[in-house]
Amino acid sequence: MMNNQVNHFYRGYTIKVYEQEPDKEWVEWELLEDQDEADMPCNAYGQYGYEICDMLGKVLDSDFKTMGDEGACLHNAEWDIDLIIKGVFNE
């Protein structure tokens, strides 16, 4: 379940960041004292996720896995937008 959407803007695109209910594996990993990225549950839904939309509101990309805060979403989404602009991702 997603809620608490926050919009950010980067290079003409909208980044919609959502708070969501994380998977059990994600919660357990977050509680570890010594978090090793190699042990991170790669396919688990984290506490946050995002969508990248163009100026018309069309969703170009999204990611709802392995992000524990809004900053991680913004970092990953901005990286994806840079790749979209460079033509690495097809719109």
N, CA, C and O atoms as a printed pandas DataFrame, in Angstrom:
     atom_number atom_name residue_name chain_id  residue_number  x_coord  y_coord  z_coord
0              1         N          MET        A               1    0.841   -1.190    0.000
1              2        CA          MET        A               1    0.000    0.000    0.000
2              3         C          MET        A               1    0.883    1.249    0.000
3              4         O          MET        A               1    1.759    1.394    0.853
4              5         N          MET        A               2    0.649    2.151   -0.960
5              6        CA          MET        A               2    1.422    3.385   -1.045
6              7         C          MET        A               2    0.601    4.544   -0.495
7              8         O          MET        A               2   -0.623    4.583   -0.619
8              9         N          ASN        A               3    1.311    5.482    0.113
9             10        CA          ASN        A               3    0.649    6.690    0.584
10            11         C          ASN        A               3    1.679    7.799    0.709
11            12         O          ASN        A               3    2.855    7.595    0.408
12            13         N          ASN        A               4    1.251    8.954    1.146
13            14        CA          ASN        A               4    2.136   10.107    1.381
14            15         C          ASN        A               4    3.028   10.434    0.188
15            16         O          ASN        A               4    4.254   10.431    0.295
16            17         N          GLN        A               5    2.400   10.714   -0.943
17            18        CA          GLN        A               5    3.154   11.082   -2.137
18            19         C          GLN        A               5    3.716   12.488   -1.997
19            20         O          GLN        A               5    3.018   13.406   -1.568
20            21         N          VAL        A               6    4.995   12.650   -2.365
21            22        CA          VAL        A               6    5.649   13.954   -2.394
22            23         C          VAL        A               6    6.250   14.135   -3.778
23            24         O          VAL        A               6    6.940   13.244   -4.274
24            25         N          ASN        A               7    5.998   15.275   -4.409
25            26        CA          ASN        A               7    6.540   15.541   -5.743
26            27         C          ASN        A               7    7.814   16.371   -5.657
27            28         O          ASN        A               7    7.918   17.310   -4.869
28            29         N          HIS        A               8    8.776   15.997   -6.490
29            30        CA          HIS        A               8   10.017   16.752   -6.665
30            31         C          HIS        A               8   10.193   16.970   -8.160
31            32         O          HIS        A               8    9.625   16.236   -8.968
32            33         N          PHE        A               9   10.971   17.968   -8.528
33            34        CA          PHE        A               9   11.169   18.282   -9.939
34            35         C          PHE        A               9   12.656   18.318  -10.244
35            36         O          PHE        A               9   13.445   18.885   -9.488
36            37         N          TYR        A              10   13.036   17.696  -11.379
37            38        CA          TYR        A              10   14.441   17.624  -11.759
38            39         C          TYR        A              10   14.535   17.605  -13.276
39            40         O          TYR        A              10   14.020   16.697  -13.928
40            41         N          ARG        A              11   15.191   18.608  -13.829
41            42        CA          ARG        A              11   15.487   18.694  -15.263
42            43         C          ARG        A              11   14.246   18.514  -16.139
43            44         O          ARG        A              11   14.311   17.871  -17.187
44            45         N          GLY        A              12   13.125   19.078  -15.711
45            46        CA          GLY        A              12   11.896   19.029  -16.495
46            47         C          GLY        A              12   11.029   17.809  -16.250
47            48         O          GLY        A              12    9.992   17.655  -16.896
48            49         N          TYR        A              13   11.420   16.953  -15.347
49            50        CA          TYR        A              13   10.662   15.748  -15.023
50            51         C          TYR        A              13   10.133   15.839  -13.592
51            52         O          TYR        A              13   10.686   16.552  -12.755
52            53         N          THR        A              14    9.059   15.109  -13.332
53            54        CA          THR        A              14    8.503   15.036  -11.990
54            55         C          THR        A              14    8.890   13.701  -11.372
55            56         O          THR        A              14    8.734   12.648  -11.989
56            57         N          ILE        A              15    9.393   13.759  -10.156
57            58        CA          ILE        A              15    9.692   12.560   -9.386
58            59         C          ILE        A              15    8.633   12.473   -8.298
59            60         O          ILE        A              15    8.553   13.337   -7.424
60            61         N          LYS        A              16    7.821   11.423   -8.358
61            62        CA          LYS        A              16    6.799   11.197   -7.345
62            63         C          LYS        A              16    7.347   10.171   -6.362
63            64         O          LYS        A              16    7.555    9.011   -6.718
64            65         N          VAL        A              17    7.581   10.600   -5.125
65            66        CA          VAL        A              17    8.110    9.713   -4.090
66            67         C          VAL        A              17    6.948    9.275   -3.204
67            68         O          VAL        A              17    6.150   10.093   -2.746
68            69         N          TYR        A              18    6.874    7.976   -2.977
69            70        CA          TYR        A              18    5.801    7.396   -2.172
70            71         C          TYR        A              18    6.375    6.688   -0.953
71            72         O          TYR        A              18    7.429    6.057   -1.027
72            73         N          GLU        A              19    5.679    6.799    0.158
73            74        CA          GLU        A              19    5.968    5.957    1.306
74            75         C          GLU        A              19    5.098    4.717    1.149
75            76         O          GLU        A              19    3.933    4.816    0.763
76            77         N          GLN        A              20    5.661    3.550    1.446
77            78        CA          GLN        A              20    4.918    2.315    1.247
78            79         C          GLN        A              20    5.198    1.343    2.386
79            80         O          GLN        A              20    6.120    1.536    3.179
80            81         N          GLU        A              21    4.401    0.316    2.447
81            82        CA          GLU        A              21    4.593   -0.742    3.442
82            83         C          GLU        A              21    5.736   -1.641    2.960
83            84         O          GLU        A              21    5.612   -2.278    1.914
84            85         N          PRO        A              22    6.838   -1.702    3.701
85            86        CA          PRO        A              22    7.966   -2.518    3.261
86            87         C          PRO        A              22    7.720   -4.012    3.482
87            88         O          PRO        A              22    6.918   -4.413    4.325
88            89         N          ASP        A              23    8.444   -4.828    2.689
89            90        CA          ASP        A              23    8.406   -6.270    2.877
90            91         C          ASP        A              23    9.050   -6.645    4.207
91            92         O          ASP        A              23    9.879   -5.910    4.744
92            93         N          LYS        A              24    8.655   -7.790    4.719
93            94        CA          LYS        A              24    9.200   -8.288    5.983
94            95         C          LYS        A              24   10.728   -8.421    5.904
95            96         O          LYS        A              24   11.427   -8.074    6.856
96            97         N          GLU        A              25   11.247   -8.922    4.776
97            98        CA          GLU        A              25   12.695   -9.092    4.611
98            99         C          GLU        A              25   13.422   -7.753    4.727
99           100         O          GLU        A              25   14.513   -7.677    5.292
100          101         N          TRP        A              26   12.813   -6.710    4.195
101          102        CA          TRP        A              26   13.414   -5.384    4.256
102          103         C          TRP        A              26   13.464   -4.886    5.700
103          104         O          TRP        A              26   14.488   -4.367    6.145
104          105         N          VAL        A              27   12.379   -5.043    6.418
105          106        CA          VAL        A              27   12.298   -4.596    7.809
106          107         C          VAL        A              27   13.349   -5.322    8.652
107          108         O          VAL        A              27   14.032   -4.706    9.470
108          109         N          GLU        A              28   13.470   -6.623    8.446
109          110        CA          GLU        A              28   14.457   -7.397    9.197
110          111         C          GLU        A              28   15.872   -6.934    8.890
111          112         O          GLU        A              28   16.698   -6.833    9.798
112          113         N          TRP        A              29   16.166   -6.651    7.623
113          114        CA          TRP        A              29   17.503   -6.176    7.237
114          115         C          TRP        A              29   17.785   -4.800    7.844
115          116         O          TRP        A              29   18.895   -4.539    8.308
116          117         N          GLU        A              30   16.791   -3.930    7.839
117          118        CA          GLU        A              30   16.945   -2.586    8.402
118          119         C          GLU        A              30   17.252   -2.630    9.903
119          120         O          GLU        A              30   17.904   -1.726   10.426
120          121         N          LEU        A              31   16.790   -3.666   10.593
121          122        CA          LEU        A              31   16.985   -3.777   12.034
122          123         C          LEU        A              31   18.360   -4.342   12.411
123          124         O          LEU        A              31   18.742   -4.305   13.580
124          125         N          LEU        A              32   19.101   -4.861   11.431
125          126        CA          LEU        A              32   20.423   -5.417   11.721
126          127         C          LEU        A              32   21.379   -4.322   12.182
127          128         O          LEU        A              32   21.366   -3.217   11.639
128          129         N          GLU        A              33   22.201   -4.620   13.171
129          130        CA          GLU        A              33   23.205   -3.658   13.630
130          131         C          GLU        A              33   24.279   -3.448   12.586
131          132         O          GLU        A              33   24.727   -2.323   12.367
132          133         N          ASP        A              34   24.695   -4.523   11.941
133          134        CA          ASP        A              34   25.768   -4.468   10.948
134          135         C          ASP        A              34   25.182   -4.784    9.575
135          136         O          ASP        A              34   25.215   -5.930    9.126
136          137         N          GLN        A              35   24.647   -3.763    8.914
137          138        CA          GLN        A              35   24.018   -3.967    7.606
138          139         C          GLN        A              35   25.096   -4.106    6.535
139          140         O          GLN        A              35   25.908   -3.203    6.332
140          141         N          ASP        A              36   25.088   -5.235    5.864
141          142        CA          ASP        A              36   26.012   -5.493    4.770
142          143         C          ASP        A              36   25.203   -5.437    3.478
143          144         O          ASP        A              36   24.227   -6.169    3.319
144          145         N          GLU        A              37   25.613   -4.563    2.554
145          146        CA          GLU        A              37   24.846   -4.436    1.314
146          147         C          GLU        A              37   24.767   -5.744    0.557
147          148         O          GLU        A              37   23.799   -5.980   -0.165
148          149         N          ALA        A              38   25.764   -6.598    0.707
149          150        CA          ALA        A              38   25.743   -7.890    0.026
150          151         C          ALA        A              38   24.588   -8.753    0.514
151          152         O          ALA        A              38   24.107   -9.615   -0.222
152          153         N          ASP        A              39   24.136   -8.532    1.745
153          154        CA          ASP        A              39   23.032   -9.300    2.317
154          155         C          ASP        A              39   21.680   -8.606    2.158
155          156         O          ASP        A              39   20.657   -9.125    2.603
156          157         N          MET        A              40   21.678   -7.434    1.524
157          158        CA          MET        A              40   20.435   -6.685    1.364
158          159         C          MET        A              40   19.468   -7.481    0.488
159          160         O          MET        A              40   19.875   -8.017   -0.542
160          161         N          PRO        A              41   18.200   -7.566    0.879
161          162        CA          PRO        A              41   17.215   -8.297    0.075
162          163         C          PRO        A              41   16.877   -7.516   -1.205
163          164         O          PRO        A              41   16.031   -6.622   -1.185
164          165         N          CYS        A              42   17.534   -7.854   -2.298
165          166        CA          CYS        A              42   17.491   -7.075   -3.538
166          167         C          CYS        A              42   16.109   -6.914   -4.161
167          168         O          CYS        A              42   15.853   -5.917   -4.835
168          169         N          ASN        A              43   15.227   -7.862   -3.951
169          170        CA          ASN        A              43   13.900   -7.777   -4.560
170          171         C          ASN        A              43   12.817   -7.399   -3.573
171          172         O          ASN        A              43   11.629   -7.537   -3.863
172          173         N          ALA        A              44   13.222   -6.922   -2.408
173          174        CA          ALA        A              44   12.242   -6.551   -1.380
174          175         C          ALA        A              44   11.790   -5.110   -1.560
175          176         O          ALA        A              44   12.570   -4.240   -1.949
176          177         N          TYR        A              45   10.532   -4.878   -1.272
177          178        CA          TYR        A              45   10.011   -3.519   -1.274
178          179         C          TYR        A              45   10.508   -2.812   -0.019
179          180         O          TYR        A              45   10.297   -3.281    1.099
180          181         N          GLY        A              46   11.173   -1.670   -0.224
181          182        CA          GLY        A              46   11.638   -0.867    0.894
182          183         C          GLY        A              46   10.530    0.017    1.413
183          184         O          GLY        A              46    9.363   -0.160    1.061
184          185         N          GLN        A              47   10.895    0.969    2.249
185          186        CA          GLN        A              47    9.886    1.847    2.844
186          187         C          GLN        A              47    9.445    2.953    1.882
187          188         O          GLN        A              47    8.414    3.591    2.096
188          189         N          TYR        A              48   10.232    3.176    0.819
189          190        CA          TYR        A              48    9.905    4.228   -0.149
190          191         C          TYR        A              48   10.080    3.715   -1.569
191          192         O          TYR        A              48   10.783    2.733   -1.806
192          193         N          GLY        A              49    9.435    4.387   -2.503
193          194        CA          GLY        A              49    9.570    4.102   -3.919
194          195         C          GLY        A              49    9.266    5.360   -4.715
195          196         O          GLY        A              49    8.817    6.362   -4.158
196          197         N          TYR        A              50    9.513    5.308   -6.029
197          198        CA          TYR        A              50    9.290    6.499   -6.847
198          199         C          TYR        A              50    8.828    6.165   -8.252
199          200         O          TYR        A              50    9.011    5.053   -8.748
200          201         N          GLU        A              51    8.220    7.167   -8.877
201          202        CA          GLU        A              51    7.876    7.158  -10.298
202          203         C          GLU        A              51    8.481    8.412  -10.913
203          204         O          GLU        A              51    8.532    9.465  -10.277
204          205         N          ILE        A              52    8.934    8.291  -12.145
205          206        CA          ILE        A              52    9.412    9.436  -12.926
206          207         C          ILE        A              52    8.378    9.694  -14.009
207          208         O          ILE        A              52    8.028    8.793  -14.772
208          209         N          CYS        A              53    7.886   10.940  -14.075
209          210        CA          CYS        A              53    6.864   11.304  -15.061
210          211         C          CYS        A              53    7.368   12.432  -15.947
211          212         O          CYS        A              53    8.132   13.294  -15.511
212          213         N          ASP        A              54    6.924   12.409  -17.204
213          214        CA          ASP        A              54    7.250   13.514  -18.099
214          215         C          ASP        A              54    6.282   14.673  -17.839
215          216         O          ASP        A              54    5.474   14.624  -16.911
216          217         N          MET        A              55    6.376   15.714  -18.670
217          218        CA          MET        A              55    5.553   16.913  -18.457
218          219         C          MET        A              55    4.060   16.642  -18.637
219          220         O          MET        A              55    3.229   17.399  -18.136
220          221         N          LEU        A              56    3.716   15.566  -19.351
221          222        CA          LEU        A              56    2.309   15.225  -19.557
222          223         C          LEU        A              56    1.783   14.273  -18.486
223          224         O          LEU        A              56    0.607   13.910  -18.499
224          225         N          GLY        A              57    2.652   13.868  -17.561
225          226        CA          GLY        A              57    2.241   12.974  -16.494
226          227         C          GLY        A              57    2.419   11.502  -16.808
227          228         O          GLY        A              57    2.060   10.648  -15.997
228          229         N          LYS        A              58    2.975   11.188  -17.988
229          230        CA          LYS        A              58    3.218    9.792  -18.365
230          231         C          LYS        A              58    4.366    9.236  -17.522
231          232         O          LYS        A              58    5.428    9.850  -17.423
232          233         N          VAL        A              59    4.141    8.061  -16.912
233          234        CA          VAL        A              59    5.183    7.420  -16.109
234          235         C          VAL        A              59    6.209    6.799  -17.055
235          236         O          VAL        A              59    5.874    5.952  -17.882
236          237         N          LEU        A              60    7.464    7.233  -16.921
237          238        CA          LEU        A              60    8.543    6.740  -17.768
238          239         C          LEU        A              60    9.346    5.636  -17.096
239          240         O          LEU        A              60    9.898    4.765  -17.769
240          241         N          ASP        A              61    9.409    5.671  -15.788
241          242        CA          ASP        A              61   10.177    4.689  -15.038
242          243         C          ASP        A              61    9.689    4.702  -13.598
243          244         O          ASP        A              61    9.109    5.686  -13.138
244          245         N          SER        A              62    9.926    3.610  -12.893
245          246        CA          SER        A              62    9.569    3.541  -11.480
246          247         C          SER        A              62   10.452    2.516  -10.789
247          248         O          SER        A              62   11.019    1.627  -11.425
248          249         N          ASP        A              63   10.557    2.656   -9.483
249          250        CA          ASP        A              63   11.312    1.704   -8.675
250          251         C          ASP        A              63   10.740    1.763   -7.259
251          252         O          ASP        A              63   10.694    2.830   -6.647
252          253         N          PHE        A              64   10.315    0.638   -6.755
253          254        CA          PHE        A              64    9.722    0.573   -5.420
254          255         C          PHE        A              64   10.463   -0.402   -4.518
255          256         O          PHE        A              64    9.949   -0.800   -3.472
256          257         N          LYS        A              65   11.667   -0.785   -4.920
257          258        CA          LYS        A              65   12.404   -1.788   -4.157
258          259         C          LYS        A              65   13.689   -1.226   -3.564
259          260         O          LYS        A              65   14.348   -0.377   -4.163
260          261         N          THR        A              66   14.027   -1.711   -2.386
261          262        CA          THR        A              66   15.294   -1.497   -1.675
262          263         C          THR        A              66   15.642   -0.042   -1.366
263          264         O          THR        A              66   16.820    0.316   -1.357
264          265         N          MET        A              67   14.647    0.798   -1.115
265          266        CA          MET        A              67   14.950    2.172   -0.711
266          267         C          MET        A              67   14.315    2.452    0.639
267          268         O          MET        A              67   13.117    2.254    0.841
268          269         N          GLY        A              68   15.150    2.918    1.555
269          270        CA          GLY        A              68   14.701    3.113    2.922
270          271         C          GLY        A              68   14.398    4.544    3.294
271          272         O          GLY        A              68   13.946    4.815    4.406
272          273         N          ASP        A              69   14.645    5.485    2.359
273          274        CA          ASP        A              69   14.322    6.875    2.673
274          275         C          ASP        A              69   14.112    7.668    1.389
275          276         O          ASP        A              69   14.422    7.210    0.289
276          277         N          GLU        A              70   13.581    8.858    1.563
277          278        CA          GLU        A              70   13.265    9.716    0.426
278          279         C          GLU        A              70   14.522   10.114   -0.338
279          280         O          GLU        A              70   14.494   10.239   -1.562
280          281         N          GLY        A              71   15.621   10.314    0.377
281          282        CA          GLY        A              71   16.877   10.693   -0.268
282          283         C          GLY        A              71   17.374    9.641   -1.241
283          284         O          GLY        A              71   17.889    9.976   -2.308
284          285         N          ALA        A              72   17.226    8.367   -0.885
285          286        CA          ALA        A              72   17.634    7.286   -1.786
286          287         C          ALA        A              72   16.794    7.310   -3.061
287          288         O          ALA        A              72   17.308    7.088   -4.158
288          289         N          CYS        A              73   15.502    7.581   -2.907
289          290        CA          CYS        A              73   14.628    7.685   -4.085
290          291         C          CYS        A              73   15.072    8.815   -5.001
291          292         O          CYS        A              73   15.184    8.634   -6.214
292          293         N          LEU        A              74   15.322    9.971   -4.421
293          294        CA          LEU        A              74   15.719   11.121   -5.238
294          295         C          LEU        A              74   17.039   10.869   -5.943
295          296         O          LEU        A              74   17.184   11.187   -7.124
296          297         N          HIS        A              75   17.995   10.306   -5.236
297          298        CA          HIS        A              75   19.299   10.009   -5.830
298          299         C          HIS        A              75   19.137    9.065   -7.029
299          300         O          HIS        A              75   19.667    9.325   -8.109
300          301         N          ASN        A              76   18.402    7.973   -6.825
301          302        CA          ASN        A              76   18.212    7.000   -7.903
302          303         C          ASN        A              76   17.392    7.569   -9.052
303          304         O          ASN        A              76   17.704    7.324  -10.217
304          305         N          ALA        A              77   16.350    8.323   -8.736
305          306        CA          ALA        A              77   15.502    8.899   -9.780
306          307         C          ALA        A              77   16.262    9.936  -10.606
307          308         O          ALA        A              77   16.114    9.980  -11.828
308          309         N          GLU        A              78   17.068   10.766   -9.957
309          310        CA          GLU        A              78   17.852   11.761  -10.693
310          311         C          GLU        A              78   18.856   11.065  -11.613
311          312         O          GLU        A              78   19.085   11.514  -12.736
312          313         N          TRP        A              79   19.449    9.982  -11.142
313          314        CA          TRP        A              79   20.358    9.195  -11.982
314          315         C          TRP        A              79   19.600    8.644  -13.200
315          316         O          TRP        A              79   20.098    8.709  -14.324
316          317         N          ASP        A              80   18.404    8.107  -12.973
317          318        CA          ASP        A              80   17.595    7.573  -14.068
318          319         C          ASP        A              80   17.213    8.664  -15.062
319          320         O          ASP        A              80   17.239    8.439  -16.272
320          321         N          ILE        A              81   16.859    9.839  -14.559
321          322        CA          ILE        A              81   16.503   10.953  -15.447
322          323         C          ILE        A              81   17.693   11.355  -16.303
323          324         O          ILE        A              81   17.537   11.613  -17.497
324          325         N          ASP        A              82   18.872   11.410  -15.714
325          326        CA          ASP        A              82   20.069   11.725  -16.504
326          327         C          ASP        A              82   20.257   10.707  -17.621
327          328         O          ASP        A              82   20.649   11.072  -18.729
328          329         N          LEU        A              83   19.980    9.428  -17.342
329          330        CA          LEU        A              83   20.093    8.390  -18.367
330          331         C          LEU        A              83   18.996    8.533  -19.436
331          332         O          LEU        A              83   19.244    8.301  -20.619
332          333         N          ILE        A              84   17.798    8.913  -19.014
333          334        CA          ILE        A              84   16.714    9.152  -19.970
334          335         C          ILE        A              84   17.120   10.282  -20.921
335          336         O          ILE        A              84   16.941   10.164  -22.133
336          337         N          ILE        A              85   17.659   11.364  -20.383
337          338        CA          ILE        A              85   18.060   12.514  -21.201
338          339         C          ILE        A              85   19.186   12.127  -22.168
339          340         O          ILE        A              85   19.223   12.597  -23.306
340          341         N          LYS        A              86   20.094   11.275  -21.708
341          342        CA          LYS        A              86   21.198   10.826  -22.567
342          343         C          LYS        A              86   20.744    9.804  -23.601
343          344         O          LYS        A              86   21.515    9.444  -24.490
344          345         N          GLY        A              87   19.500    9.331  -23.498
345          346        CA          GLY        A              87   18.961    8.384  -24.465
346          347         C          GLY        A              87   19.234    6.925  -24.128
347          348         O          GLY        A              87   19.018    6.044  -24.961
348          349         N          VAL        A              88   19.708    6.665  -22.914
349          350        CA          VAL        A              88   19.960    5.288  -22.511
350          351         C          VAL        A              88   18.644    4.552  -22.274
351          352         O          VAL        A              88   18.512    3.379  -22.625
352          353         N          PHE        A              89   17.672    5.241  -21.680
353          354        CA          PHE        A              89   16.323    4.680  -21.489
354          355         C          PHE        A              89   15.457    5.192  -22.629
355          356         O          PHE        A              89   15.565    6.351  -23.029
356          357         N          ASN        A              90   14.605    4.331  -23.147
357          358        CA          ASN        A              90   13.635    4.763  -24.159
358          359         C          ASN        A              90   12.398    5.266  -23.459
359          360         O          ASN        A              90   11.897    4.633  -22.530
360          361         N          GLU        A              91   11.907    6.403  -23.904
361          362        CA          GLU        A              91   10.683    6.958  -23.299
362          363         C          GLU        A              91    9.461    6.332  -23.937
363          364         O          GLU        A              91    8.334    6.664  -23.568
